[in-house]
Amino acid sequence: MKIKKDMSIGEIVARWPETVEVFFRNGLHCVGCHIASFETLEDGARAHGIDLKKLLKELNEAVK
């Protein structure tokens, strides 16, 4: 399964723990907070000023 922008950050981390490093490297350190359980990847990237396309590419490469 491919990681998509409408998935919650919490769901991504739960299914693919190896993505935590990618989130941290991109400045998204909220992977363990309660907001991550319902915040989508798109919302999180926007809120933190992160390039969504770049983040999606890195996340999907990490889970290959």
ZIMOHU-V327317 format. One record per run of one state. SS is the DSSP state (a for helix, b for strand, c for the rest). FROM is the first residue (numbers start at 1). TO is the last residue. If there is no record, write none. Layout:
# ZIMOHU-V327317
((SS/FROM/TO) (SS/FROM/TO))
This chain:
# ZIMOHU-V327317
((c/1/7) (b/8/8) (a/9/15) (c/16/16) (a/17/25) (c/26/29) (a/30/32) (c/33/33) (a/34/37) (c/38/39) (b/40/40) (a/41/47) (c/48/51) (a/52/62) (c/63/64))
